[in-house]
Amino acid sequence: MPDYLLSTSPAMAKRHARHTRFQWYGRIAIAISISFMLLMFTAIFFRGIGAFQKTMIAVDVQFTESQIDPSGTRDENSLKQANYKPILLQGLQQVIPGATERRDRNNLYKLLSNGATFDLGERVARKPELIGTSQRVWVAASSEVDLYVKGKIDPDVPEDLRRLKDRDIAWIETLRASGQVKKQFNKTFFTSGDSRAPEMAGILSAALGSFFSLLICFLIAFPLGILTAVYLEEYARKSRLTDLIEVNINNLAAVPSIVFGLLGLAIFLNFFNLPRSTPLVGGMVLALMTLPTIIIASRSILRSIPQATRDAALGLGASKTQTTFHHVVPLAMPGMLTGTILGMARALGETAPLLMIGMVAFIVDVPKGVTDVATALPVQIFLWADSPEKGFVELTSAAIMVLLVFLILMNVFAVYLRKKLERRW
């Protein structure tokens, strides 16, 4: 072997060793990142999976006309507002006859959800022919009973440290022994708005609030962002003004989101007097926050379009506008859509700017439009996480799972668009 190869072999060996070590450092970093991500997802999953089921209690109810509709009018509103607590309590006492004292009766009734009478009223209003009959109805159990049935309340813990007392547990076991307790899919979680009672709370109001806000955000941010990027990249001449605009756009992309909330509070609410706590204002604030991201991504895509495309169109007699909107923008549109979707995904998970414009209110009603009072899914998670009720722990994690699913789907859709529609030169 030549002398110069022998002299450099130790150096080459060190270079290869450094290269190998660097590769392993990268692999270890990726493994640690994936491990933390899996740990987070696993913790959220096991804490929230129980929220997709809820406990139901069967009660044999005698729909007595004298208690429900003494006037016999069968008026829908009267049937909904009737007092169903006595007939539910009578049904429970058929299984647990020992609860005769007033205090015991109240505690026995607390095994049921606060919304049980509301659900029963809705059922009778839909089917007035139930009056005068005896039916077995399944109603939602209270949050504490639900947690106990799911094994999240330890009966071995001292009685004074838990809200569910030994007597209550004995009543639950009596109902279970008679086949009057079951778990079923919690459709209320997806079909109802917020509630003070965890077993009656749902995400529909918050999900629709997020949907309407993102709709407004898209309608404002997408055309403005695309047109701004096209102007700056294709039409604007290089000058101090365009340099200043570019610097400010890049700076706005790094501004904390709560600043946009303060801007929305000062301009949209206090100056223009737009309705507070509505998706209209929420979408406008999110649009301001998303615009820099869309502009930067769109300009980057426009720069990647070969100059030969522009020259060929101009050489065939096309005007500047025809070249831009008939050739350049269509080629860049897949990348622009990808940047827009990624910006919208970020907006979907934002909480701070929405808090500043009042979308933190307790909203029960489901919004039907952009001007109805509403909250958003991240804000709903924030409210539930701050609630002292133990039942909201499951709901918080379940809502986070739903939000993560939406974020993942939006990112997957962005990747799909990029792979499906992008062109290579």
C-alpha positions as CSV (number, residue, x, y, z in Angstrom):
1,M,0.0,0.0,0.0
2,P,1.4,3.5,-0.8
3,D,2.8,5.5,2.0
4,Y,0.3,8.4,1.5
5,L,-2.7,6.0,2.0
6,L,-1.1,4.5,5.2
7,S,-0.5,8.0,6.6
8,T,-4.1,9.1,6.1
9,S,-5.9,5.9,7.2
10,P,-6.0,6.8,10.9
11,A,-7.6,10.2,10.0
12,M,-10.1,8.4,7.8
13,A,-10.9,6.0,10.6
14,K,-11.6,9.0,12.9
15,R,-13.8,10.6,10.3
16,H,-15.8,7.5,9.8
17,A,-16.1,7.1,13.6
18,R,-17.4,10.6,14.0
19,H,-19.9,10.0,11.1
20,T,-21.2,6.9,12.8
21,R,-21.5,8.6,16.2
22,F,-23.5,11.4,14.6
23,Q,-25.8,9.0,12.9
24,W,-26.5,7.3,16.3
25,Y,-27.0,10.6,18.0
26,G,-29.7,11.4,15.4
27,R,-31.3,7.9,15.8
28,I,-31.3,8.3,19.6
29,A,-32.9,11.8,19.3
30,I,-35.6,10.4,17.0
31,A,-36.3,7.5,19.4
32,I,-36.6,9.8,22.4
33,S,-38.9,12.1,20.5
34,I,-41.1,9.2,19.4
35,S,-41.1,7.7,22.9
36,F,-42.3,11.0,24.5
37,M,-45.0,11.4,21.8
38,L,-46.2,7.8,22.4
39,L,-46.2,8.3,26.1
40,M,-48.3,11.5,25.7
41,F,-50.8,9.8,23.4
42,T,-51.0,6.7,25.6
43,A,-51.7,8.8,28.7
44,I,-54.4,10.8,27.0
45,F,-55.9,7.6,25.5
46,F,-56.2,5.7,28.7
47,R,-57.5,8.7,30.6
48,G,-60.1,9.6,28.0
49,I,-61.3,6.3,26.5
50,G,-63.8,5.9,29.3
51,A,-65.7,9.0,28.3
52,F,-66.9,7.3,25.2
53,Q,-69.1,5.1,27.4
54,K,-71.6,6.1,30.1
55,T,-73.5,4.2,32.8
56,M,-77.2,3.8,32.5
57,I,-79.7,2.8,35.2
58,A,-83.0,1.1,34.4
59,V,-86.0,2.4,36.3
60,D,-89.5,0.9,36.1
61,V,-91.7,4.1,35.7
62,Q,-95.4,4.4,36.1
63,F,-96.4,7.3,33.9
64,T,-99.3,8.5,36.0
65,E,-101.5,11.0,34.3
66,S,-102.3,12.8,37.6
67,Q,-98.6,13.5,38.1
68,I,-97.6,14.3,34.6
69,D,-100.6,15.9,32.9
70,P,-103.4,16.5,35.5
71,S,-105.2,18.9,33.1
72,G,-105.2,16.3,30.3
73,T,-104.3,18.8,27.6
74,R,-101.2,16.9,26.3
75,D,-99.5,20.2,25.7
76,E,-95.9,19.6,24.6
77,N,-94.3,22.3,26.8
78,S,-96.3,21.2,29.8
79,L,-95.2,17.6,29.3
80,K,-91.6,18.6,29.1
81,Q,-91.8,20.8,32.2
82,A,-93.7,18.2,34.4
83,N,-92.2,17.0,37.6
84,Y,-90.8,13.5,36.8
85,K,-88.7,13.2,40.0
86,P,-91.4,11.5,42.1
87,I,-92.1,8.8,39.5
88,L,-88.4,8.1,39.0
89,L,-87.9,7.9,42.8
90,Q,-90.9,5.5,43.1
91,G,-89.3,3.3,40.4
92,L,-86.0,3.2,42.4
93,Q,-87.8,2.4,45.6
94,Q,-89.3,-0.7,44.1
95,V,-85.8,-2.1,44.0
96,I,-84.4,-0.4,47.1
97,P,-87.4,-0.3,49.5
98,G,-85.3,0.7,52.5
99,A,-84.9,4.3,51.5
100,T,-87.9,5.8,53.2
101,E,-86.5,8.8,55.0
102,R,-86.5,12.1,53.2
103,R,-82.7,12.2,53.3
104,D,-82.3,8.7,52.0
105,R,-84.8,9.4,49.2
106,N,-82.8,12.4,48.2
107,N,-79.5,10.4,48.2
108,L,-81.2,7.6,46.3
109,Y,-82.3,10.0,43.6
110,K,-78.8,11.4,43.3
111,L,-77.8,8.1,41.8
112,L,-79.4,9.4,38.7
113,S,-78.2,12.2,36.5
114,N,-79.6,15.7,36.9
115,G,-80.7,15.5,33.3
116,A,-82.8,12.3,33.9
117,T,-86.0,14.3,34.3
118,F,-85.3,16.4,31.2
119,D,-84.7,13.3,29.1
120,L,-87.9,11.7,30.5
121,G,-89.8,14.9,29.7
122,E,-88.5,14.9,26.1
123,R,-89.5,11.2,25.7
124,V,-93.1,11.8,27.0
125,A,-93.4,14.9,24.8
126,R,-92.5,12.9,21.7
127,K,-94.8,10.0,22.7
128,P,-97.8,11.2,24.8
129,E,-99.3,7.7,24.5
130,L,-96.8,6.7,27.3
131,I,-99.0,8.4,29.8
132,G,-101.0,5.9,31.8
133,T,-98.6,3.0,31.0
134,S,-95.8,1.4,33.0
135,Q,-92.4,1.2,31.2
136,R,-88.8,0.3,32.0
137,V,-86.7,3.3,30.9
138,W,-82.9,3.6,30.9
139,V,-81.7,7.0,32.2
140,A,-78.2,8.3,32.7
141,A,-76.5,7.7,36.0
142,S,-74.7,10.4,37.9
143,S,-71.1,11.1,37.3
144,E,-70.0,9.6,40.6
145,V,-71.9,6.4,39.9
146,D,-70.5,6.3,36.4
147,L,-66.9,6.6,37.8
148,Y,-67.6,3.8,40.3
149,V,-69.0,1.4,37.7
150,K,-65.9,2.1,35.5
151,G,-63.7,1.2,38.4
152,K,-62.3,4.7,39.0
153,I,-63.6,5.0,42.5
154,D,-61.9,2.7,45.0
155,P,-64.5,1.5,47.7
156,D,-61.6,0.6,50.0
157,V,-60.7,4.3,50.4
158,P,-62.0,5.8,53.7
159,E,-65.6,6.9,53.3
160,D,-64.9,10.5,54.3
161,L,-62.5,10.9,51.4
162,R,-65.0,10.1,48.7
163,R,-68.3,11.6,47.7
164,L,-69.9,8.2,47.0
165,K,-70.7,6.7,50.5
166,D,-70.9,3.0,51.5
167,R,-74.7,3.2,51.4
168,D,-74.6,4.5,47.9
169,I,-72.3,1.7,46.8
170,A,-74.6,-0.8,48.4
171,W,-77.6,0.6,46.4
172,I,-75.5,0.5,43.2
173,E,-74.6,-3.1,43.8
174,T,-78.3,-3.9,44.4
175,L,-79.2,-2.4,41.1
176,R,-76.4,-4.2,39.4
177,A,-77.5,-7.5,40.9
178,S,-81.0,-6.9,39.5
179,G,-79.6,-6.2,36.0
180,Q,-80.6,-2.5,36.1
181,V,-77.1,-1.1,35.4
182,K,-75.3,-1.2,32.1
183,K,-72.7,0.7,30.1
184,Q,-73.4,2.0,26.6
185,F,-71.8,4.2,24.0
186,N,-71.9,7.8,25.1
187,K,-73.6,9.5,22.1
188,T,-74.3,12.5,24.4
189,F,-70.6,13.4,24.2
190,F,-71.1,14.1,20.4
191,T,-74.6,15.3,20.3
192,S,-74.9,17.8,23.2
193,G,-73.5,21.1,24.3
194,D,-71.7,21.8,27.6
195,S,-73.3,21.1,30.9
196,R,-72.5,21.5,34.6
197,A,-73.1,17.8,35.0
198,P,-70.2,15.8,33.5
199,E,-72.5,12.9,32.4
200,M,-74.6,15.4,30.3
201,A,-71.8,17.4,28.8
202,G,-70.8,17.1,25.1
203,I,-68.6,18.8,22.5
204,L,-71.1,19.5,19.8
205,S,-71.5,23.2,20.6
206,A,-67.7,23.6,20.8
207,A,-67.1,21.6,17.6
208,L,-69.5,23.7,15.6
209,G,-68.1,26.9,17.1
210,S,-64.6,25.7,15.8
211,F,-66.1,24.8,12.4
212,F,-67.7,28.2,11.9
213,S,-64.6,30.0,13.1
214,L,-62.4,28.1,10.7
215,L,-64.9,28.7,7.9
216,I,-64.7,32.5,8.4
217,C,-60.9,32.2,8.8
218,F,-60.6,30.4,5.5
219,L,-62.9,32.7,3.6
220,I,-60.8,35.7,4.8
221,A,-57.3,34.4,5.0
222,F,-57.1,32.2,1.9
223,P,-57.9,34.9,-0.8
224,L,-56.1,37.7,1.0
225,G,-53.0,35.5,1.6
226,I,-52.9,34.2,-2.0
227,L,-53.4,37.6,-3.6
228,T,-50.8,39.3,-1.3
229,A,-48.3,36.6,-2.1
230,V,-49.0,36.9,-5.9
231,Y,-48.6,40.7,-5.8
232,L,-45.4,40.7,-3.8
233,E,-43.8,37.9,-5.8
234,E,-45.1,38.7,-9.3
235,Y,-45.9,42.4,-9.5
236,A,-44.3,44.4,-6.8
237,R,-41.0,46.1,-7.6
238,K,-38.1,45.8,-5.2
239,S,-38.2,48.9,-3.0
240,R,-37.9,50.0,0.6
241,L,-41.7,49.7,1.0
242,T,-41.8,46.1,-0.2
243,D,-38.8,45.3,2.1
244,L,-40.7,46.8,5.0
245,I,-43.8,44.8,4.1
246,E,-41.7,41.6,3.9
247,V,-40.0,42.2,7.3
248,N,-43.4,42.9,8.9
249,I,-45.0,39.8,7.5
250,N,-42.1,37.6,8.8
251,N,-42.3,39.3,12.2
252,L,-46.1,38.8,12.4
253,A,-45.6,35.1,11.8
254,A,-43.6,34.9,15.1
255,V,-45.9,37.2,17.2
256,P,-47.6,35.3,20.1
257,S,-51.2,34.4,19.3
258,I,-52.6,36.3,22.4
259,V,-51.5,39.5,20.7
260,F,-53.9,38.9,17.9
261,G,-56.6,38.3,20.5
262,L,-55.8,41.7,22.0
263,L,-56.0,43.2,18.6
264,G,-59.4,41.6,18.0
265,L,-60.6,42.8,21.4
266,A,-59.6,46.4,20.6
267,I,-60.6,46.6,17.0
268,F,-63.5,44.2,16.3
269,L,-65.2,44.4,19.7
270,N,-64.5,47.8,21.1
271,F,-64.2,49.8,17.9
272,F,-66.6,48.1,15.4
273,N,-68.9,46.7,18.2
274,L,-69.2,43.3,16.6
275,P,-71.0,40.7,18.7
276,R,-68.9,39.2,21.4
277,S,-68.2,35.4,21.8
278,T,-69.2,34.6,18.2
279,P,-67.5,32.6,15.5
280,L,-67.6,35.6,13.3
281,V,-65.1,37.5,15.5
282,G,-63.2,34.4,16.3
283,G,-62.7,33.6,12.6
284,M,-61.5,37.1,11.9
285,V,-59.0,36.9,14.7
286,L,-57.7,33.5,13.5
287,A,-57.5,34.9,10.0
288,L,-55.2,37.6,11.1
289,M,-53.0,35.1,12.9
290,T,-53.0,32.7,9.9
291,L,-52.4,35.3,7.1
292,P,-48.6,35.5,7.6
293,T,-48.2,31.7,7.4
294,I,-50.2,31.5,4.2
295,I,-48.4,34.4,2.6
296,I,-44.9,33.1,3.4
297,A,-45.8,29.5,2.2
298,S,-47.4,30.9,-1.0
299,R,-44.4,33.1,-1.8
300,S,-42.1,30.2,-1.3
301,I,-44.1,28.1,-3.8
302,L,-44.3,30.9,-6.3
303,R,-40.5,31.2,-6.3
304,S,-40.2,27.5,-7.0
305,I,-42.1,27.8,-10.3
306,P,-39.4,27.8,-13.1
307,Q,-38.9,31.2,-14.8
308,A,-39.1,29.4,-18.1
309,T,-42.8,28.9,-17.6
310,R,-43.3,32.7,-17.4
311,D,-41.0,33.4,-20.3
312,A,-42.7,30.8,-22.5
313,A,-46.2,32.3,-21.8
314,L,-44.9,35.9,-22.4
315,G,-43.2,34.8,-25.6
316,L,-46.5,33.4,-27.0
317,G,-48.1,36.7,-26.5
318,A,-49.8,36.3,-23.0
319,S,-50.1,39.4,-20.9
320,K,-48.5,39.6,-17.4
321,T,-51.9,38.9,-15.8
322,Q,-52.6,36.0,-18.1
323,T,-49.2,34.5,-17.4
324,T,-49.7,34.8,-13.7
325,F,-53.2,33.6,-13.3
326,H,-53.4,31.1,-16.2
327,H,-50.0,29.4,-15.8
328,V,-48.1,30.4,-12.6
329,V,-50.9,30.4,-10.0
330,P,-52.4,27.1,-11.1
331,L,-49.0,25.4,-10.9
332,A,-48.5,26.8,-7.4
333,M,-52.0,26.2,-6.1
334,P,-51.3,22.7,-4.6
335,G,-48.5,24.2,-2.5
336,M,-50.7,27.2,-1.6
337,L,-53.5,24.9,-0.4
338,T,-51.0,22.8,1.6
339,G,-49.7,26.0,3.4
340,T,-53.3,27.1,4.0
341,I,-54.3,23.8,5.5
342,L,-51.3,23.8,7.8
343,G,-52.1,27.3,8.9
344,M,-55.7,26.3,9.5
345,A,-54.5,23.3,11.6
346,R,-52.6,25.7,13.8
347,A,-55.6,28.0,14.1
348,L,-57.8,25.0,15.1
349,G,-55.7,24.4,18.2
350,E,-55.4,28.0,19.3
351,T,-57.0,29.1,22.6
352,A,-55.4,32.3,23.8
353,P,-56.8,34.7,21.1
354,L,-60.3,33.2,21.5
355,L,-60.2,33.8,25.3
356,M,-59.5,37.5,24.7
357,I,-62.7,37.9,22.6
358,G,-65.0,36.2,25.1
359,M,-65.3,32.7,23.6
360,V,-64.6,31.3,27.1
361,A,-68.2,31.6,28.2
362,F,-70.3,28.7,29.4
363,I,-72.3,27.8,26.3
364,V,-75.0,25.2,26.4
365,D,-77.0,26.0,23.2
366,V,-75.6,24.7,19.9
367,P,-74.8,27.6,17.5
368,K,-76.6,27.6,14.2
369,G,-74.6,30.4,12.5
370,V,-71.5,32.6,12.7
371,T,-73.3,35.3,14.7
372,D,-74.6,32.9,17.4
373,V,-72.8,32.9,20.8
374,A,-70.4,29.9,20.8
375,T,-67.2,28.5,22.2
376,A,-64.4,26.5,20.5
377,L,-63.0,23.0,21.1
378,P,-59.7,24.1,22.6
379,V,-61.5,26.6,24.9
380,Q,-63.9,23.8,25.9
381,I,-60.9,21.7,26.8
382,F,-59.5,24.6,28.9
383,L,-62.8,25.0,30.7
384,W,-63.2,21.3,31.5
385,A,-59.6,21.0,32.7
386,D,-60.2,23.8,35.2
387,S,-63.4,22.2,36.5
388,P,-63.3,20.6,40.0
389,E,-65.6,17.8,39.1
390,K,-63.7,14.5,38.8
391,G,-65.9,13.4,35.9
392,F,-64.6,16.2,33.7
393,V,-61.1,14.6,33.7
394,E,-62.3,11.9,31.3
395,L,-64.1,14.4,29.2
396,T,-61.0,16.6,28.9
397,S,-58.9,13.8,27.7
398,A,-61.6,12.6,25.3
399,A,-62.0,16.1,23.8
400,I,-58.2,16.3,23.4
401,M,-58.3,13.0,21.5
402,V,-61.0,14.4,19.2
403,L,-59.0,17.6,18.6
404,L,-55.8,15.5,17.9
405,V,-57.8,13.4,15.4
406,F,-58.9,16.6,13.5
407,L,-55.4,18.0,13.6
408,I,-53.9,14.7,12.3
409,L,-56.5,14.5,9.5
410,M,-55.8,18.0,8.4
411,N,-52.1,17.4,8.3
412,V,-52.6,14.1,6.4
413,F,-54.8,15.9,3.9
414,A,-52.1,18.5,3.4
415,V,-49.5,15.8,2.8
416,Y,-51.9,14.1,0.4
417,L,-52.5,17.3,-1.6
418,R,-48.8,17.9,-1.8
419,K,-48.0,14.4,-3.1
420,K,-51.0,14.2,-5.4
421,L,-50.9,17.6,-7.1
422,E,-47.4,18.8,-7.0
423,R,-45.4,18.9,-10.2
424,R,-41.7,18.4,-10.6
425,W,-39.5,20.2,-13.1
